[in-house]
Each structure stands twice: as structure tokens, then as C-alpha cells.
Amino acid sequence: MDDQNKNLILATVLSFLVVMVWFWLFPPEEPALTDLPPVAEAADVTTPSVAAETTSAPTTTPAASETVAEAARIAIETPEFKGSLSLQGARIDDLSLTQYREELVDGSPIVHLLKPVGEAEAYFATFGWASAEGIAADQVPGPDTIWSVESGDALTPETPVTLVWDNGAGHIFRTEISVDEDFMFDYVQSVENTGTSNITLRPYGLLRRHGTPADLKNFFILHEGLVRMTDGELEETDYKKIVDYDLDPREGTQAERLEATENGWIGYTDHYWMTTLIPEQGTAFRSTSKYFDSRDLYQAEAVMALQTVAPGETTEVTTRLYAGAKEWDAIRNYENEEGVTGFLDSIDWGWFFFLTKPIFWLLHNLNVIIGNMGWSIIALTFILKALVLPLAYKSYVSMAKMKELQPEMEALKEKSGEDKQALQQGMMKLYKDNKVNPAAGCMPILLQIPIFFSLYKVIFVTIELRHAPWIGWIKDLSAPDPSSIINLFGLLPWGAPEPGSFIALIAIGIMPIVLGVSMWLQQKLNPAPTDPTQKMIFAYMPWVFMFMLGGFASGLVLYWITNNVITFIQQYTIMRSHGSKPDLFGNITSSFKKAPPAKDAPAKPKNK
């Protein structure tokens, strides 16, 4: 490998190192947590207009009071949920995910996704109607309307619940709520006109969140905040950008309004959880994201088309609510089988979506077959290496030929002396005559970088890796290796340093050490570079990576170790098959020998 080839590899690796070290030394600042304002002051926060622009002045939806109401509740019980919905505003505001715990320790509470007003980080979904013509604003049900139960004692996959409200002016409103075995609620809103004139009104659903979540990661690789699809166009807006919305006079607050003509959805996404309003696909609706600065409230609305109801008629509109874990299998089923357009994109696949999506699809299916995510990552690595084997084969063959040409290249350097142009021309002729591509050795490294980042994204973002065990001490592949050299990997009677502490960065576990050793052995297939600077950098690189990746997810470290082992075997086998015999033992022993002094170094003066 000539100096240019080495320089290209060195530049690629150093660029990778600079990016990783930068985010290690200068992580994004954590957002300041704001205190929740007193609940009693929230009565002045109103939901802005959701009525269509008509010739007459449209009325607004009723204000969603933030006072704690003692309305009756209906229990929610499914394989995935436990909680309750409030008869005030037909709110789903108490929802826990029974299959997920906050931490991987005994006795850890289950994840509490939605919370009623009055609790910290209140977060709820509610549905209602906005008046337009022929009906007054106080004659439509809103976020504070107290509904009556018409049928159903508990909301389960087998037993829906129907709520009813009569405005006393000849209009009867009903809301039928059902839930499936996974994470989807269906709200069927209907209005029966028993009056004597037409009424025009508009159904809506909204999500309201008090402040940002306490466990906000605020990490560059993960999107948290608003996520919505509007006629096939995905939009992801961080909470920081929502706060910077311009004031929209039509909404009376900071807002961004979009009009969907055919399909879409809107909601909020966390690291592993999501709540999303999904209007009936194939129909127009208004998608609005709002921020109320005085109360630090985030609100997402889906406002459906105007409904005109003649006397003696009934109309109904169905809106769906997804609230739960971002499970790939469930979300894909809602997209493919139930027609929720582009719903799989609610998972944050990132810029390399063309890699992350197929990589996760393959990893998921391997896990279905193998039943263990750790072994599935190893199997995935073998498959990825097999796919790039033709390219890797050419690269290693080229490297073997380059090694065979080393004597001729050294002779050419001596012959050319200081004539750089003659040296370059001679080397190009040498490469051409022997059919060697000097850049071929860099291709596997360049290809490895996007694959690495894509797998990093998959492991960090997808819930399927959360709390997924491998073997022994590796109980969570989405977390760093919990073992530590400080206690001899559990042999000594004291615990490992707290994750995230400075000592934890140094007191790495078993897997990062194996990673460093595997990188070091891979280097020893070739002699050390002759350039002293390059030699020093390459010598330290495995150990720098060992400490730098020690705090990464153990699933990612497992992939890197497996990749190094496979690369070592491939390179050794291919080089041997082309007559090049790597002096592995000699290269290892030479790294421990003291370097001889340079021949042209000046003699050290003697003391007189």
C-alpha cells in the first residue's frame, strides 16, 4: 500500500474519530426543565378556532379547562394497556403499557404513557366538535363536556364503550370508543339532528402535552417531538422548533397549519413511545401543531371536514388514536393491512433510511427465527459481510498484490530520488502493468462507515433492542456493557461505576476490551507503516476505539467485534490464497520491540 493509499485510509479513520470524539466531549446541552404552572390558572388557555372559513364568522371550540375534574371513569383493559378514560371530554388520559417497564430491575414500574391533568407531565387525547353554522358554540361537546355512558362498563378489545351527550336543543352526540389487541383506539363520533334546521359543524381530535418529557434524550441521532404525514410528505419538528413557531392569527397562538387533501396523521413521538391522531384515510383534514407559550403547552390537532346534518339525519366520522410503543411489526401492520399511509415512517429511520429500513427488516426476521437479538446481530453481520464480499475480495487481492510489489516500489523510490513526478509516473506504470488498483483497499472502510452508523441508528432508535438480552451479563443490548475492569468483571465484591460517570469511561467492560484486541490483531496482518507518525497513530487506534466505544450500546460493540473477526479471517485467507503469507506472529512481536535509531541520525555528543 503506497503513501497516498495510507493517507486516504488515515484521513477516513481520523474523520470518523473526530466526529465521535466531538459528540463524546461536547454532547448536546440538556434542556432546562420548567416547572409546571399552577393548575388553577389554566382556565384562560383556550383551544383556538378549528372551524372552516365560512361567510359568517366561525365559532371556536370550547376551551380545554386544565382544572382537575372529578368526572367518572371507565376502565381500560387490554393485553397492552391498563388505565382509564375520563367522562370529562371523553379523554384518554390514564394509560400505562403493561409489557414495558421503565428500567430493567426488579420492581420497576411499568411505563406510564398518558397522564391526567393534575399530575406532572400531564398528557392526554380528547375529541369533540366545533360549531360552524346553525348551532351555538355551547351546544357542541368539547374537551370539558361531561358525557354519559350509554353502553359498556369497561373498554376492552371485546367490549367497546358508547358515550352520549344531549345538548337539549335537538342534537344528540355519541362517541363510540373501541380498542384492538395492540395500540389502536377507534373514535366514532356521531351527531343526530332532531331539530328543525340544518346544522354545520366539524369534528376534531387533539393531543395536549404539558411541557416536554422529563426523559427527553435531546440527542442528535434521535428525533423527539412532532411527527406528521401530510399527503405523503413526512415532517419531523423538534420541541425547540415548535417553541419558535410564528404567531398564527387564525389560531390565536404560535402554530403551523397544514391542509391534507387525501391522507395523513399527526402526533408526538418519544424515544420509544408515540401518540398519533389518524383521520380516516382518503379524506381531507386540517393538521395543526400549536404551542401555548404562557403555559408551556404543546398541542396537535386533526380537524376533519365540515359536516352538514339535515333535520332527521345522523352523520358520523371515525378518527383513530395510536398510543403505545413504536413496535415495528404493529406499525407495519397498520400501514399494510389497515391502510394508514406512510405510518412506518413514524419510526425515525434517519438520513440513511435506505439502509436502516432493510437492515432492521433483516434483523427483525433473524430474531423471529433465532429468538435472541444478540445472536441475530451476529448473524446479520455475517450476511452483511457476505453481501460486500465481492468488493472485499477485490480489495484484499489488491492489497496482496501491493505487498508483492513492495520491493519494486522501494527500488523505484531510490531510483527517482527527489523527482516526485518521475516517481508518480513510475508507480502508475507499475500499477497498470500489474493490474493493481491502489484505491481498492479503501473501499471496505468507506463502505463500513455508513453501515456502522445505520446499525447504530437501528440499535439506538428501535424498541425491539430495548432491554433485549444476549448472554450472561448482557441483559440489555441497547445499553453499554455493564461489566467493569474496576471489579475484575464481577469477581470482586463491589459494584461497577455509575454509567455516564468519568470513571465509567475508563473502567470499561469485557466487550470493549475484546473489541480493542480484535482491531489490534486485524492490524497485525500487515507490517506497521514506515512513516513514524502513521505508525504511532495506527498503534494507538485500537485502544482509542476501545475506550471511545466502551460507552456505546453493547449490541453495536457486538456487531463491531463480529465484523473484525470476519474481516480478519477473510483477509488472512485471501492473502494466503494469492501467495502472500502474513507474518502475524512477527508483526505482533515487532510491535513490542524498541525501534532502532535512524541511520542518518546525528551522533550524540560526548560529555567533556
Secondary structure as UniProt FT lines:
FT   HELIX           3..25
FT   HELIX           39..44
FT   STRAND          73..77
FT   STRAND          81..86
FT   TURN            89..90
FT   STRAND          91..101
FT   TURN            106..107
FT   STRAND          110..115
FT   TURN            117..118
FT   TURN            120..121
FT   STRAND          123..133
FT   HELIX           137..139
FT   TURN            143..144
FT   STRAND          148..151
FT   STRAND          154..155
FT   STRAND          161..166
FT   STRAND          171..179
FT   STRAND          184..193
FT   STRAND          199..210
FT   TURN            214..215
FT   TURN            220..221
FT   STRAND          225..230
FT   TURN            231..232
FT   STRAND          233..238
FT   HELIX           239..243
FT   STRAND          247..248
FT   TURN            249..252
FT   STRAND          253..260
FT   STRAND          264..269
FT   STRAND          273..279
FT   TURN            281..282
FT   STRAND          285..292
FT   TURN            293..296
FT   STRAND          297..304
FT   STRAND          307..309
FT   TURN            311..312
FT   STRAND          314..325
FT   HELIX           328..336
FT   TURN            337..338
FT   TURN            341..342
FT   HELIX           343..346
FT   TURN            351..352
FT   HELIX           353..370
FT   HELIX           373..387
FT   HELIX           389..404
FT   HELIX           406..416
FT   TURN            417..418
FT   HELIX           420..433
FT   TURN            434..435
FT   TURN            438..439
FT   HELIX           440..442
FT   HELIX           443..461
FT   HELIX           463..465
FT   TURN            466..467
FT   TURN            472..473
FT   TURN            477..478
FT   HELIX           485..487
FT   TURN            488..491
FT   TURN            499..500
FT   HELIX           502..506
FT   HELIX           510..523
FT   TURN            524..525
FT   HELIX           532..548
FT   HELIX           549..551
FT   HELIX           554..577
FT   TURN            578..579
FT   HELIX           584..590
FT   TURN            591..592
FT   TURN            599..600
//
